[in-house]
């Protein structure tokens, strides 16, 4: 139950809707008639539409308020771990390898080696523009440890599932643990990303494997590993403030490690762990794990950063450009683009000047490279009048910047200005900027995990969520993922099919048994015909004769039922002993509930009595005189 909680994400899939949509997607021969020739198959479009239609956004802010309310009915079903909030905190983690090269934990190993290492060429590092687009949560190879509801930084579920090889579990927010596999090792790529394996060591191992040679062993002592340091860099650290109050992204301009790590948090390895052999909840999926206190540190430091505070103070203006987020018409866009260009630095103005001059002339001559034309299509098609007076591109940066200023002041082209606005300014919003800066609100978790201690409590929690949805409006309804239900759904289907087959066999067996009981009772009637005549001669009625045989079948049924139930109950003893020896104590037990036993005995009686009804009725109809003459 701890490994598979009920999970509610801010953005999730409607699994039931996807499955229903998948069932509607027909095969290649679903059409009633296929003609000769080539036919279009639209299943890929239907599948794509089903997937997109199944994406649902949950309002976790409102649902969090429901969970935080101590009077909510869901609290009585929560397990020991209760519910856990997860936040999409953004940060990068760097470390120095043995050669003093700064490595990003999310770097691509192949790219690093081909580029000879170094942080300036690392995907996800300071040369990458993904941070400007919002980035992803956390850092690769790093994940958060489950905390304990009683206030401990690490839950006992985690500590019970992992063996401490060296050191101790974190006690401070800047401490992390290194998580090894069962063999006390990590993959070479992970070691490279963590700065423990150098590029030379990785390349040497690769060459040895290519040549079919034995790879040179590389080991570290626990003391060496514990002395390794990581450096956490916040997204807001990638932005520098200018004198005019605007900010610019400097990640691609930070050319030395000192500038990059100036405001970085140093992380220390306080312990080294590996999963226990009998661990049931070894769920840490990364090589390094940190505590929720580090998450709190990242959120609080981001909230207090200069770029976030500046954007919060002026929510209508983009602090990266100094321009308002929304404009109403083309005239305002032209004004905003002019302001944006005027605030550019000399290098940026020179680059924009060269780009406008080159692509305008290349477009007129039809000589612009195709791939470059597609990348800067908004710049093409601008009127030639506006660029005729811009001068020559054979100038230095200062001269080109000055020429751009003159052009902007005297002969600006509105189409070019609109293109600049659409290419570099349009689309930005307050929310987008805050995401770039790494801003996270405690009221808006990225996901919520709800833990229970039993399947019954899990079903009760699901029922509570359904009742919450009934009282919420359409936008506030919650779609959750029950991984236990997903994992067992296919197994349940198979068990149901097997159950139906067994029920069919049992039904056939019961019918055969009923027929055999009728035959046996019929033979008994034939053998006891004279006895029937004597009973009738002594004054017994037809109903009394029928009662005699019905009583016999009743006794046979109850004895057979009691015998079958007794044997089944006795068989559970050796079966449970075998299961206990194979699976462990309490893993799985077999039992026959008293209610089921009573039902089985009653079923046995009913079947025998049904089988004996016709023979008993026939015995009651026999003539007493004829029956007495029977030998």
KESEBA-688264 format. One line per field, with one value per residue (C-alpha): x, z, y; residue in three letters. Coordinates in pm, 1 decimal, decimal comma, m for minus. Layout:
u = [X; ...]
w = [Z; ...]
v = [Y; ...]
code = [ala; ...]
***
This chain:
u = [0,0; 294,4; 447,4; 127,1; m64,0; m359,2; m195,8; m356,3; m150,5; m210,2; m218,0; m312,0; m480,9; m834,5; m738,3; m1098,4; m1158,7; m845,2; m944,9; m1293,7; m1149,1; m910,6; m1201,6; m1373,7; m1073,7; m1148,2; m911,6; m810,6; m1105,6; m1387,3; m1545,3; m1827,8; m1674,1; m1312,6; m1248,2; m928,3; m664,3; m492,8; m706,5; m644,4; m626,7; m740,1; m672,5; m361,2; m566,8; m837,6; m576,9; m413,0; m747,4; m828,1; m500,2; m538,2; m900,6; m795,6; m561,4; m724,0; m613,5; m694,8; m753,3; m523,7; m540,5; m905,2; m853,5; m556,4; m786,8; m1022,2; m738,2; m600,9; m940,7; m923,3; m1300,7; m1290,4; m1424,4; m1123,2; m896,7; m1045,0; m923,5; m570,0; m276,7; 31,8; 186,1; m130,7; m99,3; 218,6; 238,7; 492,6; 606,9; 771,9; 1072,2; 1322,8; 1697,4; 2021,6; 2291,1; 2657,7; 2974,1; 3344,9; 3501,8; 3858,3; 3991,2; 3817,2; 3555,7; 3210,9; 2942,2; 2562,9; 2377,3; 2129,0; 2390,2; 2372,8; 2668,1; 2713,5; 2711,4; 2954,3; 3207,3; 3182,1; 3238,4; 3525,4; 3337,8; 3288,9; 2976,4; 2937,1; 2835,6; 2608,9; 2244,2; 2044,0; 2336,3; 2403,3; 2442,2; 2093,7; 1788,3; 1545,9; 1559,3; 1415,6; 1124,2; 1037,1; 1255,2; 1152,5; 1108,4; 1413,1; 1739,6; 1811,3; 1945,0; 1793,6; 1461,0; 1289,2; 1277,5; 945,1; 912,5; 750,8; 420,0; 566,6; 817,4; 1118,5; 1301,8; 1295,4; 1005,5; 1074,4; 934,6; 1240,2; 1488,0; 1344,5; 1382,6; 1744,8; 2066,4; 2298,3; 2644,7; 2818,9; 2726,2; 2369,9; 2039,1; 2009,2; 1955,0; 1997,5; 1845,4; 2181,5; 2254,1; 2180,7; 2224,4; 2379,9; 2161,7; 2341,8; 2184,7; 2187,0; 2545,9; 2667,3; 2723,6; 2596,1; 2588,9; 2884,2; 2661,6; 2520,8; 2868,6; 2973,3; 2676,4; 2749,7; 3111,7; 3255,8; 3375,0; 3580,3; 3541,9; 3875,3; 3768,7; 3439,0; 3601,9; 3866,7; 3598,4; 3406,6; 3714,0; 3789,5; 3436,1; 3456,6; 3783,3; 3639,9; 3883,4; 3818,3; 3717,3; 3949,2; 3774,2; 3698,5; 3617,7; 3588,1; 3599,4; 3303,2; 3523,5; 3607,7; 3241,4; 3134,8; 3386,0; 3228,8; 3025,8; 2729,1; 2625,1; 2256,3; 2177,1; 1830,1; 1660,1; 1642,7; 2023,1; 2040,2; 1896,0; 2090,6; 1941,6; 2022,8; 2030,6; 1692,1; 1526,0; 1492,2; 1652,8; 1822,0; 1909,0; 2286,0; 2309,9; 2466,4; 2704,4; 2838,3; 3181,9; 3340,7; 3248,6; 3292,4; 3018,9; 2788,6; 2836,0; 2842,2; 2500,5; 2493,3; 2408,5; 2668,3; 2519,9; 2706,1; 2674,5; 2594,5; 2519,5; 2543,3; 2261,1; 2148,0; 1817,0; 1776,8; 1740,1; 1388,1; 1287,1; 921,5; 927,4; 1264,5; 1111,1; 1394,9; 1444,8; 1745,1; 2109,9; 2081,3; 1795,2; 1727,5; 1477,0; 1163,5; 1353,6; 1567,4; 1245,5; 1135,1; 1473,8; 1442,8; 1089,3; 1178,8; 1501,5; 1320,5; 1045,9; 1309,8; 1511,5; 1540,2; 1382,1; 1078,4; 1025,0; 1053,6; 802,2; 558,7; 584,4; 488,5; 266,2; 157,3; 506,5; 755,3; 1071,0; 1277,4; 1180,0; 1025,0; 716,0; 357,4; 241,1; m68,9; m133,9; m457,4; m367,8; m81,4; m9,9; 67,3; 274,4; 485,5; 540,6; 635,7; 874,7; 1042,6; 1084,4; 1221,9; 1480,4; 1583,9; 1658,0; 1884,1; 2257,6; 2509,0; 2573,8; 2203,9; 2131,6; 2414,8; 2283,2; 1929,6; 2061,8; 2258,8; 1967,0; 1716,9; 1956,8; 2061,4; 1726,3; 1549,7; 1802,2; 1822,5; 1446,9; 1438,8; 1697,2; 1558,8; 1898,9; 1833,0; 1906,2; 1586,4; 1645,7; 1726,6; 1426,5; 1201,1; 1354,4; 1315,5; 1012,5; 853,8; 1144,3; 1098,9; 854,3; 920,0; 910,2; 1234,8; 1171,3; 1242,2; 1574,4; 1709,4; 1836,0; 1994,8; 2340,1; 2593,3; 2659,4; 3037,2; 3056,1; 3159,8; 2907,2; 2894,9; 2835,1; 2564,3; 2394,0; 2404,3; 2266,4; 1978,4; 1902,2; 1899,0; 1672,9; 1440,3; 1420,9; 1388,9; 1265,9; 1130,3; 937,5; 619,2; 617,0; 965,9; 868,2; 560,8; 782,0; 1018,8; 726,2; 575,5; 912,0; 1060,7; 790,2; 450,4; 330,1; 495,6; 276,0; 315,5; 262,3; 517,6; 781,5; 720,8; 761,1; 1090,7; 1212,5; 1122,8; 838,5; 632,0; 330,4; 266,5; m104,1; m59,4; 119,6; 219,0; 81,1; m74,6; m12,6; m267,6; m153,0; m375,0; m298,6; m553,3; m750,4; m1070,6; m939,3; m821,4; m1169,5; m1311,9; m1073,7; m1182,2; m1543,9; m1459,4; m1305,4; m1616,0; m1836,3; m1603,8; m1652,6; m2029,9; m2023,3; m1769,9; m1836,6; m1715,2; m1382,2; m1316,6; m1368,4; m1067,5; m936,1; m704,4; m484,6; m509,8; m199,0; m309,0; m633,0; m443,2; m196,4; m468,1; m726,8; m584,7; m533,9; m891,4; m1016,2; m825,0; m951,2; m1306,7; m1274,1; m1134,0; m1410,2; m1677,9; m1526,6; m1514,6; m1871,6; m1976,0; m1802,2; m1956,6; m2301,5; m2260,3; m2145,3; m2445,1; m2683,9; m2519,2; m2529,4; m2896,8; m2972,0; m2771,0; m2953,2; m3283,2; m3174,2; m3062,1; m3388,9; m3583,2; m3400,0; m3478,3; m3846,9; m3846,2; m3676,6; m3916,4; m4243,9; m4384,1; m4286,7; m4484,8; m4786,8; m4759,6; m4744,7; m5053,7; m5234,7; m5159,2; m5326,4; m5041,8; m5150,9; m4979,3; m4832,1; m4685,8; m4515,5; m4369,4; m4245,1; m4054,2; m3842,6; m3804,7; m3674,2; m3424,5; m3292,9; m3276,5; m3065,0; m2838,7; m2794,3; m2712,4; m2469,3; m2295,6; m2273,6; m2134,2; m1882,9; m1764,6; m1737,2; m1553,8; m1300,2; m1245,2; m1191,1; m939,4; m752,1; m693,0; m452,9; m185,8; m242,4; m170,2; 136,9; 274,4; 198,8; 364,2; 681,0; 694,2; 576,3; 640,9; 428,7; 99,0; 175,4; m132,4; m381,7; m671,1; m989,3; m1350,0; m1579,0; m1868,8; m2126,2; m1995,2; m1996,3; m2363,9; m2446,2; m2263,7; m2450,9; m2782,2; m2695,9; m2620,2; m2959,5; m3147,9; m2982,0; m3051,9; m3410,7; m3465,6; m3320,8; m3556,4; m3878,8; m3989,5; m3912,2; m4089,2; m4392,8; m4399,4; m4381,5; m4677,6; m4890,5; m4847,1; m5159,6; m5147,9; m5293,3; m5050,6; m4761,8; m4849,4; m4846,5; m4492,9; m4225,7]
w = [0,0; 63,9; m276,4; m464,0; m311,2; m467,4; m674,5; m787,7; m1026,8; m1138,4; m1494,3; m1555,8; m1797,7; m1776,3; m1797,9; m1823,3; m2109,8; m2288,4; m2252,7; m2380,9; m2670,8; m2747,2; m2764,3; m3018,0; m3248,8; m3515,3; m3693,5; m4059,1; m4169,8; m3974,1; m4286,2; m4433,0; m4779,4; m4893,7; m5251,3; m5444,3; m5408,7; m5130,7; m4834,5; m4567,1; m4210,7; m3963,4; m3646,6; m3566,5; m3576,8; m3360,9; m3114,7; m3095,7; m3040,1; m2768,0; m2590,6; m2607,2; m2499,4; m2199,0; m2057,7; m1749,0; m1523,1; m1154,4; m923,0; m644,8; m461,2; m368,3; m301,8; m76,2; 132,0; 161,5; 278,3; 521,8; 689,4; 998,2; 980,9; 633,8; 638,0; 444,0; 748,8; 921,9; 640,8; 600,6; 675,2; 881,7; 611,8; 553,8; 243,1; 88,8; m121,7; m403,4; m552,9; m890,7; m755,3; m1026,4; m975,1; m1130,9; m948,2; m1047,5; m922,9; m1004,4; m1135,3; m1053,7; m1333,6; m1200,8; m1479,0; m1372,2; m1458,3; m1460,3; m1308,1; m1596,2; m1870,6; m2167,0; m2142,9; m2517,3; m2575,9; m2291,2; m2421,6; m2780,4; m2664,5; m2434,6; m2115,0; m1962,6; m1836,7; m2122,7; m2365,2; m2139,3; m2227,8; m1933,4; m1816,1; m1845,0; m2219,8; m2258,7; m2323,7; m2173,2; m1846,0; m2025,1; m2140,4; m1790,0; m1745,2; m1561,4; m1195,1; m983,8; m1118,1; m1286,9; m1051,2; m753,3; m580,0; m249,9; 41,5; 201,9; 529,2; 844,8; 968,7; 1318,6; 1201,8; 1123,3; 805,9; 674,4; 713,9; 889,3; 580,6; 393,0; 671,5; 716,5; 344,4; 305,9; 472,3; 586,4; 455,1; 571,2; 761,9; 864,6; 730,9; 669,2; 968,6; 790,6; 474,3; 290,2; 341,3; 88,4; 69,9; m214,0; m310,9; m453,4; m605,5; m452,2; m572,9; m415,1; m753,4; m986,2; m1366,0; m1539,6; m1693,6; m1353,5; m1201,5; m1485,6; m1433,0; m1059,6; m1125,6; m979,3; m1312,0; m1544,6; m1920,6; m1968,2; m1747,1; m1931,8; m2274,7; m2169,8; m2050,7; m2376,4; m2584,2; m2379,1; m2429,7; m2805,3; m2826,2; m2628,5; m2345,3; m1974,3; m1833,5; m1570,1; m1234,8; m1079,4; m709,2; m441,5; m67,8; 135,2; 273,4; m77,8; m177,1; 137,5; 58,9; m281,9; m301,6; m510,3; m584,1; m617,4; m847,5; m848,8; m1172,7; m1042,0; m1020,8; m1400,7; m1422,7; m1366,5; m1298,9; m1508,9; m1404,9; m1567,4; m1345,4; m1610,4; m1595,3; m1855,2; m1875,0; m1819,8; m1816,6; m2161,8; m2063,3; m1736,1; m1866,7; m1541,3; m1255,5; m993,7; m1149,9; m1181,1; m823,6; m657,9; m498,5; m511,8; m209,4; m123,7; m69,3; 139,4; 118,6; 475,1; 408,9; 159,0; 143,7; m54,7; m59,7; 190,7; 49,1; 192,0; 129,0; 38,6; m12,1; m171,5; m391,0; m426,9; m803,8; m821,6; m721,6; m480,4; m241,0; m41,0; 226,3; 210,6; 399,2; 90,7; m108,4; 142,5; 108,2; m272,0; m251,7; 9,8; m160,2; m491,6; m326,7; m194,9; m517,0; m682,8; m1014,8; m846,4; m612,3; m901,0; m1111,0; m818,8; m755,4; m1115,3; m1246,8; m1558,4; m1700,0; m1812,5; m1605,5; m1878,2; m2143,6; m1955,8; m2176,0; m2075,2; m2105,3; m2309,1; m2590,1; m2772,0; m3133,2; m3386,2; m3299,4; m2938,4; m3056,6; m3270,8; m2974,1; m2748,5; m3009,3; m3046,7; m2670,0; m2660,0; m2932,3; m2772,1; m2443,5; m2610,3; m2553,5; m2825,7; m2913,9; m2929,1; m3144,1; m3379,1; m3408,8; m3481,2; m3731,3; m3920,3; m3916,9; m4051,3; m4320,0; m4429,6; m4442,6; m4601,3; m4885,6; m4910,4; m4930,5; m5208,7; m5404,4; m5311,7; m5184,6; m4812,9; m4698,4; m4668,7; m4308,8; m4202,9; m4390,1; m4197,9; m3865,2; m3916,3; m4141,5; m3949,4; m4057,9; m4424,3; m4639,5; m4466,4; m4694,6; m4862,5; m4801,3; m4432,8; m4488,9; m4776,3; m4541,0; m4284,4; m4437,5; m4487,3; m4274,0; m4304,7; m3976,2; m3623,1; m3346,6; m3222,3; m3572,2; m3642,7; m3311,4; m3392,0; m3740,7; m3587,2; m3351,5; m3645,8; m3844,4; m3547,4; m3495,8; m3858,9; m4095,8; m3898,2; m4087,7; m3908,0; m4056,9; m3921,7; m3580,3; m3576,5; m3670,9; m3384,0; m3144,0; m3262,0; m3256,1; m2927,8; m2714,4; m2786,5; m2584,6; m2255,5; m1946,2; m1575,3; m1506,7; m1771,1; m1621,3; m1268,3; m1395,0; m1560,6; m1234,5; m1044,1; m840,9; m658,0; m433,1; m129,2; m210,1; m552,9; m524,6; m841,0; m706,0; m395,8; m278,3; m37,8; 165,3; 329,4; 534,1; 378,0; 62,2; 250,3; 351,8; m4,0; m135,2; 133,4; 29,1; m332,7; m218,9; m29,7; m344,9; m541,3; m285,3; m305,0; m682,7; m640,7; m436,5; m658,7; m980,8; m1313,8; m1297,5; m942,2; m999,3; m926,9; m1148,3; m957,7; m1039,1; m833,4; m929,8; m732,9; m929,8; m1258,1; m1172,2; m1070,1; m1337,0; m1592,9; m1326,9; m1209,2; m1564,6; m1600,7; m1263,4; m1365,0; m1686,8; m1497,8; m1239,0; m1508,4; m1660,4; m1320,2; m1249,5; m1579,8; m1486,2; m1140,3; m1288,2; m1517,9; m1222,4; m1016,1; m1296,6; m1335,1; m957,5; m948,3; m1224,7; m1050,6; m721,2; m908,6; m1063,6; m729,5; m566,3; m856,3; m809,5; m438,7; m519,9; m753,1; m494,7; m219,4; m412,5; m178,1; 122,1; m34,2; m66,7; 300,3; 407,3; 203,3; 344,0; 695,7; 621,0; 499,0; 250,8; m79,8; 83,5; 366,5; 112,8; m66,0; 266,6; 337,1; 23,2; 56,8; 410,8; 285,5; 17,2; 278,7; 507,7; 217,0; 117,9; 465,2; 532,4; 195,9; 257,4; 608,3; 485,5; 199,8; 419,9; 690,3; 446,1; 292,6; 636,8; 727,5; 398,6; 477,9; 756,9; 536,9; 256,5; 490,2; 624,6; 271,5; 182,5; 501,5; 426,8; 66,9; 96,0; 456,4; 761,5; 693,0; 320,9; 209,8; 399,3; 293,7; 502,7; 475,7; 635,0; 843,6; 629,0; 313,7; 486,9; 578,8; 222,4; 79,5; 309,1; 219,3; m151,4; m112,0; 55,3; m212,6; m498,2; m345,7; m272,0; m626,5; m759,3; m542,6; m609,4; m920,4; m785,6; m457,9; m648,1; m858,3; m544,1; m395,9; m704,2; m693,9; m635,9; m297,8; m428,6; m721,0; m493,3; m247,2; m527,9; m627,7; m540,6]
v = [0,0; 232,8; 163,0; 245,4; 537,5; 712,7; 986,6; 1311,6; 1525,2; 1881,6; 1752,7; 1392,3; 1153,4; 1019,6; 654,0; 535,8; 776,8; 661,6; 297,1; 369,1; 563,6; 278,8; 38,1; 261,5; 262,0; 4,4; m228,7; m209,2; m424,4; m259,1; m114,6; m317,7; m320,9; m281,4; m181,0; m241,0; 29,2; 222,2; 326,7; 586,3; 456,5; 724,3; 528,8; 735,1; 1056,2; 902,4; 776,3; 1120,7; 1288,9; 1035,9; 1105,4; 1483,8; 1465,2; 1257,4; 1524,7; 1673,9; 1958,7; 1917,5; 2213,1; 2094,6; 2426,3; 2369,7; 1999,9; 2080,5; 2300,1; 2003,3; 1776,3; 2033,6; 2063,5; 1834,1; 1785,7; 1628,3; 1272,6; 1145,3; 1176,8; 871,2; 645,9; 780,8; 553,6; 616,3; 837,3; 1038,2; 1252,4; 1393,6; 1710,4; 1723,0; 2052,8; 2107,7; 2294,1; 2380,2; 2380,5; 2260,7; 2065,6; 2088,8; 1922,1; 1918,7; 1600,5; 1493,3; 1716,1; 2025,4; 2028,5; 2148,1; 1892,4; 1925,7; 1630,4; 1645,2; 1651,7; 1416,7; 1179,3; 1141,5; 1516,5; 1578,6; 1331,4; 1450,1; 1807,4; 1719,8; 1805,1; 2144,4; 2309,2; 2555,3; 2279,9; 2082,2; 2034,9; 2154,0; 2364,2; 2732,3; 2713,0; 2571,0; 2786,5; 2535,2; 2724,7; 3026,2; 2812,4; 2706,1; 2398,9; 2085,2; 2007,4; 1932,1; 1801,1; 1471,6; 1201,8; 1389,3; 1316,1; 1393,7; 1148,4; 1063,9; 1252,2; 1118,0; 1265,6; 1292,2; 1552,4; 1334,7; 1431,3; 1072,3; 828,7; 499,9; 327,3; 452,1; 378,4; 28,7; m43,1; 70,4; m39,2; 238,2; 151,1; 466,5; 780,4; 862,3; 986,8; 1363,6; 1588,1; 1924,1; 2067,8; 2076,4; 1704,7; 1429,1; 1051,9; 855,5; 558,7; 253,6; m55,8; m404,4; m456,2; m131,1; 28,1; 299,8; 309,4; 471,0; 737,7; 835,2; 848,4; 1077,4; 1308,9; 1325,4; 1424,0; 1103,8; 963,1; 1184,4; 1207,6; 1033,0; 741,1; 707,4; 722,1; 469,6; 228,1; 277,5; 198,3; m112,6; m239,0; m171,2; m364,0; m654,8; m598,4; m623,8; m286,9; m143,8; m148,4; 187,8; 200,2; 466,7; 438,4; 560,8; 837,7; 960,6; 963,4; 1148,6; 1423,4; 1491,1; 1811,6; 1920,6; 2279,7; 2368,9; 2662,1; 2820,5; 2930,6; 3287,3; 3291,3; 3288,3; 3641,0; 3965,4; 4307,9; 4615,4; 4978,6; 5043,8; 4778,3; 4507,1; 4164,6; 3950,3; 3581,9; 3543,0; 3165,8; 3156,2; 3437,6; 3294,5; 3195,8; 3083,2; 2855,3; 3123,6; 3334,9; 3032,9; 2912,8; 3252,8; 3203,7; 2822,4; 2606,2; 2343,2; 1997,2; 1738,7; 1359,8; 1255,0; 888,8; 605,0; 348,1; 45,8; m146,9; m427,9; m776,4; m811,2; m448,4; m406,3; m28,0; 52,4; 320,3; 575,5; 591,3; 826,1; 810,6; 1104,0; 1181,5; 1497,3; 1593,6; 1805,4; 2076,4; 2131,2; 2172,0; 2436,0; 2608,4; 2624,1; 2764,6; 3027,0; 3137,9; 3169,9; 3375,6; 3616,4; 3647,6; 3988,0; 3887,5; 3728,8; 4022,7; 4266,7; 4073,2; 4043,2; 4417,3; 4497,9; 4220,3; 4407,8; 4459,9; 4197,4; 4255,6; 4086,4; 4338,5; 4630,8; 4593,9; 4528,5; 4170,8; 4252,4; 4500,0; 4571,9; 4653,3; 4675,4; 5035,8; 4943,4; 4647,4; 4882,1; 5114,4; 4822,0; 4681,3; 5020,8; 5044,5; 4692,6; 4762,8; 5092,1; 4914,2; 4655,2; 4649,0; 4728,8; 4362,4; 4277,5; 4582,1; 4489,1; 4133,2; 4252,0; 4507,0; 4241,6; 3999,2; 4252,6; 4374,8; 4026,3; 3855,7; 4148,8; 4159,5; 3780,3; 3752,1; 4010,7; 3811,8; 3467,9; 3351,9; 3302,5; 2947,6; 2744,4; 2634,9; 2992,5; 3127,8; 2892,7; 2988,6; 3363,3; 3371,1; 3663,1; 3884,0; 3806,5; 3992,3; 4324,2; 4625,0; 4720,5; 5089,1; 5055,0; 4880,1; 5084,0; 5354,4; 5123,7; 5136,8; 4856,0; 4551,2; 4606,1; 4799,6; 4723,9; 4657,7; 5016,2; 5152,9; 4893,5; 4970,7; 5341,2; 5273,7; 5076,1; 5365,9; 5611,3; 5379,6; 5339,9; 5717,3; 5829,3; 5555,2; 5259,3; 4992,9; 4893,7; 4544,1; 4476,9; 4613,6; 4389,0; 4095,5; 4177,0; 4195,4; 3866,0; 3688,3; 3809,3; 3973,1; 3821,2; 3523,3; 3615,4; 3632,2; 3687,6; 3317,2; 3216,7; 3444,6; 3319,5; 2963,1; 3056,0; 3206,7; 2887,9; 3036,6; 2771,1; 2827,5; 2607,3; 2631,4; 2470,2; 2135,2; 1952,0; 1623,6; 1474,5; 1118,2; 969,5; 668,3; 408,2; 98,3; m139,9; m198,9; m124,2; 219,3; 282,5; 212,2; 440,2; 720,4; 674,4; 703,1; 1025,0; 1172,2; 1077,0; 1252,3; 1554,7; 1556,7; 1540,3; 1859,8; 2042,0; 2228,2; 2092,7; 2278,1; 2158,3; 1785,8; 1565,5; 1287,4; 1056,5; 760,0; 442,2; 247,5; m57,6; m68,7; m21,7; m297,0; m540,4; m456,4; m699,7; m966,7; m916,0; m959,5; m1285,8; m1409,7; m1320,8; m1519,4; m1818,7; m1784,3; m1787,4; m2101,8; m2271,8; m2165,9; m2323,9; m2650,7; m2642,7; m2578,3; m2878,6; m3086,9; m2979,7; m3068,3; m3410,2; m3460,7; m3369,5; m3620,8; m3893,9; m3830,4; m3856,8; m4187,2; m4327,9; m4221,8; m4373,7; m4705,3; m4688,7; m4640,3; m4939,2; m5162,6; m5054,0; m5079,3; m5347,4; m5130,7; m4848,5; m5078,1; m5180,0; m4814,8; m4735,4; m5042,4; m4924,1; m4591,7; m4370,2; m4108,2; m4028,2; m3717,0; m3931,0; m4160,1; m3860,5; m3721,1; m4045,1; m4015,7; m3636,9; m3687,0; m3941,1; m3706,4; m3426,6; m3645,4; m3745,8; m3379,4; m3250,7; m3538,5; m3483,7; m3108,9; m3148,0; m3403,5; m3178,5; m2868,7; m3065,6; m3207,9; m2860,7; m2705,8; m2975,5; m2927,2; m2558,2; m2662,3; m2831,1; m2576,6; m2284,3; m2463,6; m2503,7; m2139,2; m2018,4; m2212,9; m2089,6; m1728,3; m1635,6; m1580,9; m1408,4; m1362,5; m1557,4; m1773,9; m1995,1; m2007,2; m2122,4; m1861,3; m1995,8; m1813,8; m1978,4; m2317,6; m2280,0; m2172,8; m2475,3; m2717,0; m2552,5; m2575,7; m2946,5; m3005,0; m2810,1; m3000,0; m3345,8; m3256,0; m3127,9; m3454,7; m3661,2; m3470,1; m3660,9; m4011,1; m3924,1; m3796,9; m4114,2; m4330,4; m4144,2; m4214,7; m4593,2; m4805,3; m4981,6; m5315,5; m5335,2; m5241,1; m5524,1; m5782,2; m5679,9; m5938,4]
code = [unk; unk; unk; unk; unk; unk; unk; unk; unk; unk; unk; unk; unk; unk; unk; unk; unk; unk; unk; unk; unk; unk; unk; unk; unk; unk; unk; unk; unk; unk; unk; unk; unk; unk; unk; unk; unk; unk; unk; unk; unk; unk; unk; unk; unk; unk; unk; unk; unk; unk; unk; unk; unk; unk; unk; unk; unk; unk; unk; unk; unk; unk; unk; unk; unk; unk; unk; unk; unk; unk; unk; unk; unk; unk; unk; unk; unk; unk; unk; unk; unk; unk; unk; unk; unk; unk; unk; unk; unk; unk; unk; unk; unk; unk; unk; unk; unk; unk; unk; unk; unk; unk; unk; unk; unk; unk; unk; unk; unk; unk; unk; unk; unk; unk; unk; unk; unk; unk; unk; unk; unk; unk; unk; unk; unk; unk; unk; unk; unk; unk; unk; unk; unk; unk; unk; unk; unk; unk; unk; unk; unk; unk; unk; unk; unk; unk; unk; unk; unk; unk; unk; unk; unk; unk; unk; unk; unk; unk; unk; unk; unk; unk; unk; unk; unk; unk; unk; unk; unk; unk; unk; unk; unk; unk; unk; unk; unk; unk; unk; unk; unk; unk; unk; unk; unk; unk; unk; unk; unk; unk; unk; unk; unk; unk; unk; unk; unk; unk; unk; unk; unk; unk; unk; unk; unk; unk; unk; unk; unk; unk; unk; unk; unk; unk; unk; unk; unk; unk; unk; unk; unk; unk; unk; unk; unk; unk; unk; unk; unk; unk; unk; unk; unk; unk; unk; unk; unk; unk; unk; unk; unk; unk; unk; unk; unk; unk; unk; unk; unk; unk; unk; unk; unk; unk; unk; unk; unk; unk; unk; unk; unk; unk; unk; unk; unk; unk; unk; unk; unk; unk; unk; unk; unk; unk; unk; unk; unk; unk; unk; unk; unk; unk; unk; unk; unk; unk; unk; unk; unk; unk; unk; unk; unk; unk; unk; unk; unk; unk; unk; unk; unk; unk; unk; unk; unk; unk; unk; unk; unk; unk; unk; unk; unk; unk; unk; unk; unk; unk; unk; unk; unk; unk; unk; unk; unk; unk; unk; unk; unk; unk; unk; unk; unk; unk; unk; unk; unk; unk; unk; unk; unk; unk; unk; unk; unk; unk; unk; unk; unk; unk; unk; unk; unk; unk; unk; unk; unk; unk; unk; unk; unk; unk; unk; unk; unk; unk; unk; unk; unk; unk; unk; unk; unk; unk; unk; unk; unk; unk; unk; unk; unk; unk; unk; unk; unk; unk; unk; unk; unk; unk; unk; unk; unk; unk; unk; unk; unk; unk; unk; unk; unk; unk; unk; unk; unk; unk; unk; unk; unk; unk; unk; unk; unk; unk; unk; unk; unk; unk; unk; unk; unk; unk; unk; unk; unk; unk; unk; unk; unk; unk; unk; unk; unk; unk; unk; unk; unk; unk; unk; unk; unk; unk; unk; unk; unk; unk; unk; unk; unk; unk; unk; unk; unk; unk; unk; unk; unk; unk; unk; unk; unk; unk; unk; unk; unk; unk; unk; unk; unk; unk; unk; unk; unk; unk; unk; unk; unk; unk; unk; unk; unk; unk; unk; unk; unk; unk; unk; unk; unk; unk; unk; unk; unk; unk; unk; unk; unk; unk; unk; unk; unk; unk; unk; unk; unk; unk; unk; unk; unk; unk; unk; unk; unk; unk; unk; unk; unk; unk; unk; unk; unk; unk; unk; unk; unk; unk; unk; unk; unk; unk; unk; unk; unk; unk; unk; unk; unk; unk; unk; unk; unk; unk; unk; unk; unk; unk; unk; unk; unk; unk; unk; unk; unk; unk; unk; unk; unk; unk; unk; unk; unk; unk; unk; unk; unk; unk; unk; unk; unk; unk; unk; unk; unk; unk; unk; unk; unk; unk; unk; unk; unk; unk; unk; unk; unk; unk; unk; unk; unk; unk; unk; unk; unk; unk; unk; unk; unk; unk; unk; unk; unk; unk; unk; unk; unk; unk; unk; unk; unk; unk; unk; unk; unk; unk; unk; unk; unk; unk; unk; unk; unk; unk; unk; unk; unk; unk; unk; unk; unk; unk; unk]
***
